[in-house]
Amino acid sequence: MTDAAGSQTSGAASSRPLVVGVVADVPDVVITEAASLAAELRTPIVFATVEALRYSISTLPDGSVLSMPLEPDVAEAQEETFDPQLVSRINALVPHARPEFVARAGDPAIELARLADERDARAIAVGTRKPGFRASLEEFLAGSIAVSLAHNQARPVIVIPVAHTVEGHDPARREHTAG
């Protein structure tokens, strides 16, 4: 339903999805928080994985991509697929979300932004890295996907923190009890 100015009323569902970048070992909180946000915004959710060690060579009519490895000694194209175990895990964590799953290849920030443009996404969500020295070193060397997204495209970027939730507690979500 629209008002006289043609804008959507607050109760109307949007067809502009929330694009969520995930990896195989993504913390549960990224999945559940993104799905909760999409539900509150009444917008579809698209979970996307990006294989960073390959690059896209073609997009097929169904939207899937063919990719090639970055290593020049291996010259085998393959269709990118979303990890079925991750699909099962996401569906178990957010059974009412009815998400879409997309697999891409290339630089994760570029591919997530490209997917968001293709779908006219409302926003892009990513999780922070797990805490620890190795994760910090990887981020220092490879750069932050969230920072790259925030600096190189115009859509809102939602960063879901995982540092306090990996161990099972999240100080931001303390239950308030009457004392």
C-alpha positions in Angstrom: 0.0 0.0 0.0 1.3 3.5 -0.8 0.4 6.9 0.5 -0.5 9.9 -1.6 3.2 10.7 -2.2 3.8 7.1 -3.5 6.0 5.9 -0.7 5.4 2.5 1.0 3.5 2.5 4.2 5.4 1.3 7.2 3.6 -2.1 7.3 4.4 -3.1 3.8 7.0 -5.8 3.1 9.9 -4.8 0.9 11.2 -6.8 -2.0 14.7 -5.4 -1.5 16.7 -8.1 0.3 19.3 -8.0 3.0 22.5 -9.5 1.5 24.5 -11.4 4.2 28.1 -12.5 3.5 28.9 -15.8 5.3 31.6 -18.4 5.4 31.6 -22.0 6.4 32.5 -21.3 10.0 30.4 -18.2 10.5 29.4 -17.8 14.1 25.7 -18.5 14.7 25.1 -15.0 15.9 25.8 -13.6 12.4 23.1 -15.8 10.9 20.5 -15.3 13.7 21.0 -11.5 14.0 20.9 -11.0 10.2 17.7 -13.1 10.0 16.2 -11.1 12.9 17.0 -7.8 11.2 15.5 -9.0 7.9 12.3 -10.1 9.7 12.1 -6.7 11.5 12.6 -4.9 8.2 10.1 -7.2 6.5 12.6 -7.9 3.8 13.9 -11.1 2.1 17.3 -12.4 3.1 20.0 -13.6 0.8 23.0 -15.5 2.3 26.0 -15.3 0.0 29.4 -17.1 0.1 32.3 -15.9 -2.0 35.2 -18.2 -2.9 38.2 -15.8 -2.7 40.7 -18.2 -4.3 38.8 -18.3 -7.5 37.5 -15.7 -10.0 34.2 -15.5 -11.9 34.4 -16.1 -15.7 30.7 -16.3 -16.6 27.2 -15.8 -15.1 24.7 -18.5 -16.1 21.1 -17.7 -16.9 20.0 -19.0 -13.5 22.3 -16.5 -11.8 25.0 -19.0 -10.8 28.6 -18.3 -11.8 31.4 -20.3 -13.4 34.8 -19.7 -11.9 38.4 -20.4 -12.4 41.1 -20.8 -9.8 43.6 -18.0 -9.2 46.4 -20.6 -9.5 47.5 -20.6 -13.2 48.5 -24.3 -13.2 45.0 -25.4 -12.7 42.7 -24.5 -15.6 39.4 -26.1 -14.7 36.2 -24.1 -14.6 33.6 -25.0 -12.1 30.2 -23.8 -11.1 30.2 -22.2 -7.7 27.8 -23.9 -5.2 26.7 -22.9 -1.7 28.0 -25.4 0.9 25.1 -27.8 1.6 26.1 -28.2 5.3 26.0 -24.4 5.7 22.5 -24.4 4.1 21.4 -27.0 6.6 22.9 -25.1 9.5 21.3 -21.8 8.4 17.9 -23.4 7.9 18.1 -25.1 11.4 19.1 -21.8 13.1 16.4 -19.7 11.3 13.7 -22.1 10.2 11.1 -19.4 9.3 13.4 -17.1 7.4 13.1 -18.8 3.9 16.4 -17.5 2.7 18.0 -17.6 -0.7 21.5 -18.9 -1.1 24.0 -17.5 -3.6 27.6 -18.6 -4.3 30.1 -16.3 -6.0 33.9 -16.2 -6.7 36.4 -13.4 -6.5 37.1 -10.6 -4.0 34.4 -10.9 -1.3 33.8 -7.2 -0.9 33.5 -6.6 -4.6 31.2 -9.7 -5.1 29.0 -8.8 -2.2 28.6 -5.3 -3.5 27.9 -6.6 -7.0 25.2 -9.0 -5.7 23.7 -6.2 -3.7 23.5 -4.0 -6.8 22.0 -6.8 -8.9 19.3 -7.4 -6.3 18.8 -3.7 -5.3 19.5 -4.8 -1.8 18.5 -2.7 1.1 21.8 -3.3 2.9 24.7 -5.7 3.2 25.5 -7.5 6.5 28.7 -9.1 7.5 30.2 -10.4 10.7 33.4 -9.3 12.3 36.1 -11.9 12.5 36.5 -14.2 15.5 38.7 -12.9 18.2 42.3 -14.0 18.3 45.8 -13.3 17.0 45.4 -15.3 13.8 42.2 -13.5 12.8 43.7 -10.1 13.5 46.8 -11.0 11.4 44.6 -12.2 8.5 42.5 -9.0 8.7 45.7 -6.9 8.8 47.1 -8.7 5.7 44.0 -9.1 3.6 41.9 -6.1 4.8 38.5 -6.0 6.3 35.6 -6.9 4.1 33.3 -4.6 6.1 35.7 -1.7 5.8 36.1 -2.2 2.1 32.4 -2.4 1.6 31.8 0.7 3.7 34.4 2.7 1.7 33.6 1.5 -1.9 29.8 1.4 -2.3 26.8 3.4 -1.3 24.5 0.8 0.4 24.4 0.6 4.2 26.8 -1.9 5.7 25.7 -3.7 8.9 28.5 -5.2 10.9 27.5 -7.9 13.3 30.0 -8.2 16.2 31.1 -11.7 17.2 33.9 -11.1 19.7 31.6 -11.3 22.7 29.3 -14.0 21.3 31.7 -16.7 20.2 32.1 -17.9 23.8 28.3 -18.0 24.2 27.7 -14.7 26.1 26.9 -11.3 24.7 27.0 -8.4 27.2 24.8 -6.3 24.9 22.0 -8.9 25.2 21.8 -9.3 29.0 18.4 -10.2 30.3 17.1 -7.6 32.7 15.6 -9.1 35.8 13.5 -7.4 38.3 15.5 -7.3 41.5 
